Amino acid sequence: MALMFTKKFSVPRSEVTPCSALKPFHLLNMFQDAADGAVDAMDPPPDYWRCGCAWMLHQYSIRLDRPLLSGDAGAINTGHMPLRDLYSVRRFRVLDGRGKQTGLADSMWIFVDLASRRPVRLSRHLPEVFMKKAEETPFEPVFVAPKRLERADRSVRLHVRLGELDANGHVNNAYYLSWAAEAVPRDVYMSCGLVEADILYKHEAVYGMDLTVTTQQDGLDFRHEIRSDGGELIAQFSTRWAEVGSARS
C-alpha cells in the first residue's frame, strides 16, 4: 500500500562502513529526513515549532531484506496516523530503484511538553492539519519488543558528547542505535550490515552522561542494553546483521 509521501535516497560513500554497508546511524537519519519532508509537505503553521513541545521517539521496529550498500538508490515512502490520541505511528517503506519494497520500519512517537517532560494529547496540541493528513487507510503497525539480556558477553563505555545533541537539546535518536553498533564485535561490523532492529527508548540521555552498552551475542543476532552509571535503563535493542558478501550475490 502506497503511503502519503515519498522521498528519494541514495547511499553515499561517506556514510558506509569498511564493507560498504550503510551505517546504522545514517539509516535512521534517512528515515528522519523522509519524516521531516512529509511534515513540511503538510504545510503546518509556522508557530508549530514554537509550541513548547517536541516529538520524542518511543519505539522502532526495522526489517530490511538485505543491508543497504554504497551506491544503492531508491525511495522511502512514509505516512503517519494517530494512535489513541497519545502516539503518532509513522511507517517507512524502503523501495529499490524499480519501486519494489525491500524494507519496512514502524516507529512510535510521543509529543512531549518540554518544560514538564510529560506527554500531551495530540488533538489538543498539534495543528489540525496533522489529523487531517493522516493516512486515510489505517495500517497495522508491527512492533516487536526487544528481548532482555540473559547474559553479558561484552560491554562498552561511552560518554555523551555535545555533537550528539539535537535541536531540542537531547540526544538524536539515531545515536542510540550507533551506540549499540559500538558493542558489536569488530569482525561483524567490518563484514556485515544491519538488517533488523527492534528498539525501545526508555529514558533520555543528556550531555555529559556516562553510559555502558552491554551486549549478548548469538551468531549475528544481538541483544543490547544501554544504562547510565546509576543503573537506569536508557534503551534496549535487538539487532540482526547479515554478511555483505552474501547480500551482494
Order of alpha helices (4+ residues) and beta strands (2+ residues): beta-alpha-beta-beta-beta-beta-beta-alpha-alpha-beta-alpha-alpha-beta-beta-beta-beta-alpha
